[in-house]
Amino acid sequence: MINGIISIQGQRTTELDALTITVDDQAIGTYNFLIGSAHSASYLPEASQNAYLTGISALATGSIEITKLDVPNKKLSATFQFNAYRTDGSFVQITEGTLIDQDIE
C-alpha cells in the first residue's frame, strides 16, 4: 500500500509465473478491470515472455472484491477473477482467486 494504491504481487515458488493486481484505492469494495480503468491485473507466465494484461480489449476484464482491509493489523482478504490478453491475441483466464488474511505493508 503506497500513495493511495494497493499493489498485490504473487509468485509461486515452484513455477516461474507471477501475478500482479493494482487497485487505485485503499478501501473495501469491488473494483473492475476495464479499458481505461486505473485498476488492473496481469499474469506473467515466465520472465522471458510477454505478460497477459487486463484493460487492453473489451474482453480483457475482471474484478477484485476486497472484503477485508485491516491496516492496523496489516491484513487483506479478497477474491478475484479476470481474463487477460496479450497483443498476439492469446489469453488466460484466472478464476476463483482468493487471498485470506494476507500480510500487507
N, CA and C atoms as an extended XYZ file, in Angstrom:
315
Properties=species:S:1:pos:R:3:atomname:S:1:resname:S:1:resid:I:1 pbc="F F F"
N         0.848       -1.170        0.000 N   MET     1
C         0.000        0.000        0.000 CA  MET     1
C         0.896        1.236        0.000 C   MET     1
N         0.720        2.073       -1.007 N   ILE     2
C         1.513        3.293       -1.091 CA  ILE     2
C         0.752        4.335       -1.905 C   ILE     2
N         0.759        5.552       -1.448 N   ASN     3
C         0.136        6.671       -2.161 CA  ASN     3
C        -1.289        6.387       -2.628 C   ASN     3
N        -2.108        5.757       -1.774 N   GLY     4
C        -3.492        5.503       -2.110 CA  GLY     4
C        -3.734        4.331       -3.030 C   GLY     4
N        -2.726        3.523       -3.295 N   ILE     5
C        -2.831        2.394       -4.222 CA  ILE     5
C        -2.522        1.094       -3.483 C   ILE     5
N        -3.283        0.057       -3.790 N   ILE     6
C        -2.973       -1.287       -3.312 CA  ILE     6
C        -2.340       -2.041       -4.474 C   ILE     6
N        -1.165       -2.589       -4.258 N   SER     7
C        -0.487       -3.401       -5.263 CA  SER     7
C        -0.264       -4.788       -4.681 C   SER     7
N        -0.909       -5.782       -5.289 N   ILE     8
C        -0.800       -7.165       -4.844 CA  ILE     8
C         0.079       -7.901       -5.834 C   ILE     8
N         1.117       -8.540       -5.329 N   GLN     9
C         2.040       -9.269       -6.193 CA  GLN     9
C         2.273      -10.652       -5.615 C   GLN     9
N         2.246      -11.646       -6.485 N   GLY    10
C         2.462      -13.009       -6.026 CA  GLY    10
C         3.225      -13.814       -7.048 C   GLY    10
N         3.972      -14.778       -6.534 N   GLN    11
C         4.731      -15.677       -7.403 CA  GLN    11
C         4.776      -17.039       -6.738 C   GLN    11
N         4.505      -18.082       -7.517 N   ARG    12
C         4.602      -19.429       -6.966 CA  ARG    12
C         6.070      -19.804       -6.817 C   ARG    12
N         6.386      -20.495       -5.761 N   THR    13
C         7.781      -20.864       -5.513 CA  THR    13
C         8.250      -21.981       -6.423 C   THR    13
N         7.324      -22.797       -6.942 N   THR    14
C         7.716      -23.917       -7.799 CA  THR    14
C         7.616      -23.599       -9.286 C   THR    14
N         7.123      -22.421       -9.625 N   GLU    15
C         6.942      -22.021      -11.023 CA  GLU    15
C         7.653      -20.693      -11.250 C   GLU    15
N         7.726      -20.292      -12.499 N   LEU    16
C         8.339      -19.009      -12.833 CA  LEU    16
C         7.304      -17.926      -13.078 C   LEU    16
N         6.018      -18.234      -12.874 N   ASP    17
C         4.970      -17.281      -13.200 CA  ASP    17
C         4.712      -16.306      -12.055 C   ASP    17
N         4.080      -15.175      -12.409 N   ALA    18
C         3.795      -14.127      -11.424 CA  ALA    18
C         2.463      -13.462      -11.756 C   ALA    18
N         1.829      -12.936      -10.723 N   LEU    19
C         0.536      -12.276      -10.842 CA  LEU    19
C         0.630      -10.930      -10.147 C   LEU    19
N         0.052       -9.897      -10.769 N   THR    20
C         0.022       -8.563      -10.164 CA  THR    20
C        -1.382       -7.989      -10.312 C   THR    20
N        -1.896       -7.426       -9.226 N   ILE    21
C        -3.177       -6.725       -9.241 CA  ILE    21
C        -2.949       -5.350       -8.630 C   ILE    21
N        -3.447       -4.311       -9.303 N   THR    22
C        -3.318       -2.943       -8.812 CA  THR    22
C        -4.710       -2.332       -8.662 C   THR    22
N        -4.968       -1.781       -7.482 N   VAL    23
C        -6.241       -1.117       -7.195 CA  VAL    23
C        -5.933        0.320       -6.810 C   VAL    23
N        -6.526        1.254       -7.531 N   ASP    24
C        -6.279        2.679       -7.288 CA  ASP    24
C        -7.213        3.197       -6.196 C   ASP    24
N        -7.114        2.571       -5.031 N   ASP    25
C        -7.921        2.945       -3.872 CA  ASP    25
C        -7.386        2.139       -2.688 C   ASP    25
N        -7.808        2.498       -1.507 N   GLN    26
C        -7.445        1.727       -0.324 CA  GLN    26
C        -8.674        1.564        0.557 C   GLN    26
N        -9.688        0.860        0.011 N   ALA    27
C       -10.946        0.672        0.721 CA  ALA    27
C       -11.564       -0.665        0.350 C   ALA    27
N       -12.417       -1.167        1.232 N   ILE    28
C       -13.189       -2.366        0.941 CA  ILE    28
C       -14.153       -2.048       -0.193 C   ILE    28
N       -14.314       -2.986       -1.123 N   GLY    29
C       -15.238       -2.783       -2.228 CA  GLY    29
C       -14.876       -3.662       -3.403 C   GLY    29
N       -15.651       -3.537       -4.477 N   THR    30
C       -15.411       -4.279       -5.706 CA  THR    30
C       -14.841       -3.323       -6.744 C   THR    30
N       -13.772       -3.736       -7.384 N   TYR    31
C       -13.079       -2.917       -8.379 CA  TYR    31
C       -12.988       -3.708       -9.679 C   TYR    31
N       -13.437       -3.090      -10.774 N   ASN    32
C       -13.462       -3.744      -12.077 CA  ASN    32
C       -12.243       -3.385      -12.910 C   ASN    32
N       -11.755       -4.377      -13.647 N   PHE    33
C       -10.643       -4.180      -14.573 CA  PHE    33
C       -11.229       -3.976      -15.965 C   PHE    33
N       -11.290       -2.734      -16.402 N   LEU    34
C       -11.896       -2.374      -17.681 CA  LEU    34
C       -10.935       -1.514      -18.494 C   LEU    34
N       -11.221       -1.328      -19.764 N   ILE    35
C       -10.413       -0.428      -20.586 CA  ILE    35
C       -10.462        0.964      -19.975 C   ILE    35
N        -9.324        1.573      -19.789 N   GLY    36
C        -9.229        2.921      -19.258 CA  GLY    36
C        -9.294        3.004      -17.738 C   GLY    36
N        -9.458        1.870      -17.080 N   SER    37
C        -9.558        1.862      -15.624 CA  SER    37
C        -8.177        1.956      -14.989 C   SER    37
N        -8.115        2.585      -13.823 N   ALA    38
C        -6.859        2.640      -13.064 CA  ALA    38
C        -6.616        1.329      -12.318 C   ALA    38
N        -7.621        0.447      -12.270 N   HIS    39
C        -7.492       -0.856      -11.630 CA  HIS    39
C        -7.089       -1.860      -12.715 C   HIS    39
N        -6.163       -2.755      -12.395 N   SER    40
C        -5.693       -3.677      -13.429 CA  SER    40
C        -5.147       -4.965      -12.823 C   SER    40
N        -5.004       -5.957      -13.702 N   ALA    41
C        -4.402       -7.228      -13.321 CA  ALA    41
C        -3.525       -7.704      -14.468 C   ALA    41
N        -2.498       -8.447      -14.135 N   SER    42
C        -1.639       -9.028      -15.160 CA  SER    42
C        -1.113      -10.378      -14.689 C   SER    42
N        -0.764      -11.200      -15.664 N   TYR    43
C        -0.199      -12.518      -15.397 CA  TYR    43
C         1.012      -12.690      -16.289 C   TYR    43
N         2.124      -13.032      -15.701 N   LEU    44
C         3.374      -13.249      -16.428 CA  LEU    44
C         3.728      -14.730      -16.311 C   LEU    44
N         3.625      -15.496      -17.421 N   PRO    45
C         3.895      -16.930      -17.332 CA  PRO    45
C         5.349      -17.261      -17.007 C   PRO    45
N         6.259      -16.457      -17.499 N   GLU    46
C         7.672      -16.575      -17.148 CA  GLU    46
C         8.404      -15.332      -17.633 C   GLU    46
N         9.554      -15.081      -17.071 N   ALA    47
C        10.262      -13.815      -17.309 CA  ALA    47
C        10.570      -13.555      -18.783 C   ALA    47
N        10.766      -14.575      -19.577 N   SER    48
C        11.143      -14.374      -20.979 CA  SER    48
C         9.936      -14.151      -21.898 C   SER    48
N         8.728      -14.157      -21.348 N   GLN    49
C         7.524      -13.982      -22.154 CA  GLN    49
C         6.845      -12.652      -21.851 C   GLN    49
N         5.971      -12.213      -22.754 N   ASN    50
C         5.175      -11.014      -22.515 CA  ASN    50
C         4.046      -11.333      -21.545 C   ASN    50
N         3.635      -10.335      -20.794 N   ALA    51
C         2.561      -10.505      -19.814 CA  ALA    51
C         1.197      -10.489      -20.487 C   ALA    51
N         0.246      -11.145      -19.856 N   TYR    52
C        -1.161      -11.059      -20.205 CA  TYR    52
C        -1.731       -9.928      -19.362 C   TYR    52
N        -2.528       -9.042      -19.972 N   LEU    53
C        -2.999       -7.835      -19.292 CA  LEU    53
C        -4.508       -7.678      -19.383 C   LEU    53
N        -5.100       -7.057      -18.375 N   THR    54
C        -6.483       -6.622      -18.469 CA  THR    54
C        -6.481       -5.204      -19.027 C   THR    54
N        -7.643       -4.766      -19.483 N   GLY    55
C        -7.786       -3.388      -19.931 CA  GLY    55
C        -7.275       -3.086      -21.320 C   GLY    55
N        -6.843       -4.110      -22.070 N   ILE    56
C        -6.332       -3.831      -23.416 CA  ILE    56
C        -7.337       -4.172      -24.508 C   ILE    56
N        -8.451       -4.797      -24.137 N   SER    57
C        -9.538       -5.044      -25.077 CA  SER    57
C       -10.827       -5.166      -24.272 C   SER    57
N       -11.954       -5.134      -24.978 N   ALA    58
C       -13.243       -5.253      -24.300 CA  ALA    58
C       -13.402       -6.617      -23.631 C   ALA    58
N       -12.639       -7.605      -24.062 N   LEU    59
C       -12.701       -8.944      -23.482 CA  LEU    59
C       -11.756       -9.124      -22.297 C   LEU    59
N       -10.810       -8.219      -22.148 N   ALA    60
C        -9.802       -8.312      -21.080 CA  ALA    60
C       -10.315       -7.606      -19.836 C   ALA    60
N       -11.210       -8.283      -19.140 N   THR    61
C       -11.894       -7.689      -17.994 CA  THR    61
C       -11.788       -8.605      -16.782 C   THR    61
N       -12.320       -8.155      -15.685 N   GLY    62
C       -12.364       -8.936      -14.464 CA  GLY    62
C       -12.618       -8.023      -13.296 C   GLY    62
N       -12.417       -8.545      -12.099 N   SER    63
C       -12.636       -7.734      -10.916 CA  SER    63
C       -11.939       -8.332       -9.704 C   SER    63
N       -11.821       -7.497       -8.698 N   ILE    64
C       -11.362       -7.930       -7.390 CA  ILE    64
C       -12.336       -7.367       -6.372 C   ILE    64
N       -12.716       -8.196       -5.419 N   GLU    65
C       -13.558       -7.741       -4.323 CA  GLU    65
C       -12.731       -7.816       -3.045 C   GLU    65
N       -12.411       -6.650       -2.515 N   ILE    66
C       -11.665       -6.577       -1.260 CA  ILE    66
C       -12.688       -6.655       -0.134 C   ILE    66
N       -12.603       -7.713        0.650 N   THR    67
C       -13.583       -7.949        1.705 CA  THR    67
C       -13.055       -7.587        3.090 C   THR    67
N       -11.745       -7.465        3.203 N   LYS    68
C       -11.140       -7.078        4.479 CA  LYS    68
C        -9.885       -6.273        4.187 C   LYS    68
N        -9.783       -5.124        4.815 N   LEU    69
C        -8.584       -4.299        4.720 CA  LEU    69
C        -8.322       -3.756        6.118 C   LEU    69
N        -7.499       -4.476        6.847 N   ASP    70
C        -7.191       -4.168        8.241 CA  ASP    70
C        -5.785       -3.570        8.297 C   ASP    70
N        -5.715       -2.263        8.104 N   VAL    71
C        -4.419       -1.579        8.036 CA  VAL    71
C        -3.649       -1.672        9.351 C   VAL    71
N        -4.279       -1.439       10.523 N   PRO    72
C        -3.513       -1.523       11.774 CA  PRO    72
C        -2.855       -2.893       12.002 C   PRO    72
N        -3.572       -3.962       11.615 N   ASN    73
C        -3.018       -5.313       11.787 CA  ASN    73
C        -2.353       -5.852       10.528 C   ASN    73
N        -2.324       -5.017        9.465 N   LYS    74
C        -1.653       -5.334        8.204 CA  LYS    74
C        -2.145       -6.630        7.567 C   LYS    74
N        -3.491       -6.728        7.375 N   LYS    75
C        -4.105       -7.912        6.767 CA  LYS    75
C        -5.081       -7.502        5.668 C   LYS    75
N        -5.138       -8.315        4.602 N   LEU    76
C        -6.038       -8.077        3.478 CA  LEU    76
C        -6.661       -9.401        3.067 C   LEU    76
N        -7.973       -9.387        2.793 N   SER    77
C        -8.661      -10.540        2.223 CA  SER    77
C        -9.411      -10.074        0.987 C   SER    77
N        -9.431      -10.917       -0.053 N   ALA    78
C       -10.090      -10.552       -1.299 CA  ALA    78
C       -10.327      -11.791       -2.151 C   ALA    78
N       -11.251      -11.656       -3.106 N   THR    79
C       -11.425      -12.652       -4.154 CA  THR    79
C       -11.273      -11.930       -5.485 C   THR    79
N       -10.798      -12.643       -6.498 N   PHE    80
C       -10.592      -12.005       -7.795 CA  PHE    80
C       -10.734      -13.016       -8.917 C   PHE    80
N       -11.000      -12.475      -10.098 N   GLN    81
C       -11.058      -13.261      -11.339 CA  GLN    81
C       -10.831      -12.299      -12.483 C   GLN    81
N       -10.204      -12.789      -13.552 N   PHE    82
C       -10.020      -11.930      -14.725 CA  PHE    82
C        -9.644      -12.726      -15.958 C   PHE    82
N        -9.920      -12.111      -17.114 N   ASN    83
C        -9.457      -12.578      -18.423 CA  ASN    83
C        -8.390      -11.593      -18.862 C   ASN    83
N        -7.238      -12.095      -19.228 N   ALA    84
C        -6.141      -11.220      -19.635 CA  ALA    84
C        -5.623      -11.648      -21.008 C   ALA    84
N        -5.270      -10.664      -21.800 N   TYR    85
C        -4.835      -10.909      -23.174 CA  TYR    85
C        -3.434      -10.359      -23.413 C   TYR    85
N        -2.791      -10.915      -24.441 N   ARG    86
C        -1.536      -10.363      -24.948 CA  ARG    86
C        -1.804       -9.783      -26.325 C   ARG    86
N        -0.884       -8.968      -26.791 N   THR    87
C        -1.070       -8.330      -28.097 CA  THR    87
C        -1.090       -9.337      -29.240 C   THR    87
N        -0.600      -10.563      -29.031 N   ASP    88
C        -0.649      -11.584      -30.082 CA  ASP    88
C        -2.011      -12.277      -30.156 C   ASP    88
N        -2.954      -11.878      -29.286 N   GLY    89
C        -4.300      -12.439      -29.301 CA  GLY    89
C        -4.513      -13.616      -28.362 C   GLY    89
N        -3.455      -14.140      -27.777 N   SER    90
C        -3.631      -15.247      -26.834 CA  SER    90
C        -4.159      -14.709      -25.498 C   SER    90
N        -4.792      -15.586      -24.712 N   PHE    91
C        -5.365      -15.123      -23.455 CA  PHE    91
C        -5.253      -16.184      -22.378 C   PHE    91
N        -5.418      -15.748      -21.138 N   VAL    92
C        -5.522      -16.641      -19.989 CA  VAL    92
C        -6.745      -16.221      -19.188 C   VAL    92
N        -7.304      -17.171      -18.495 N   GLN    93
C        -8.442      -16.899      -17.627 CA  GLN    93
C        -8.048      -17.329      -16.220 C   GLN    93
N        -8.092      -16.386      -15.303 N   ILE    94
C        -7.803      -16.644      -13.896 CA  ILE    94
C        -9.148      -16.655      -13.187 C   ILE    94
N        -9.485      -17.747      -12.520 N   THR    95
C       -10.774      -17.866      -11.855 CA  THR    95
C       -10.599      -18.213      -10.390 C   THR    95
N       -11.511      -17.775       -9.588 N   GLU    96
C       -11.593      -18.139       -8.181 CA  GLU    96
C       -10.321      -17.851       -7.395 C   GLU    96
N        -9.679      -16.717       -7.662 N   GLY    97
C        -8.519      -16.309       -6.880 CA  GLY    97
C        -8.951      -15.865       -5.492 C   GLY    97
N        -8.216      -16.268       -4.487 N   THR    98
C        -8.574      -15.944       -3.113 CA  THR    98
C        -7.348      -15.542       -2.318 C   THR    98
N        -7.495      -14.470       -1.566 N   LEU    99
C        -6.478      -14.039       -0.601 CA  LEU    99
C        -7.170      -13.976        0.766 C   LEU    99
N        -6.628      -14.670        1.743 N   ILE   100
C        -7.233      -14.694        3.071 CA  ILE   100
C        -6.202      -14.236        4.087 C   ILE   100
N        -6.497      -13.111        4.716 N   ASP   101
C        -5.621      -12.545        5.754 CA  ASP   101
C        -4.157      -12.490        5.323 C   ASP   101
N        -3.934      -12.019        4.099 N   GLN   102
C        -2.578      -11.869        3.596 CA  GLN   102
C        -1.906      -10.686        4.283 C   GLN   102
N        -0.635      -10.824        4.576 N   ASP   103
C         0.125       -9.741        5.179 CA  ASP   103
C         0.297       -8.613        4.173 C   ASP   103
N         0.152       -7.379        4.639 N   ILE   104
C         0.368       -6.212        3.793 CA  ILE   104
C         1.381       -5.290        4.454 C   ILE   104
N         1.977       -4.470        3.657 N   GLU   105
C         2.951       -3.485        4.170 CA  GLU   105
C         2.456       -2.088        3.919 C   GLU   105
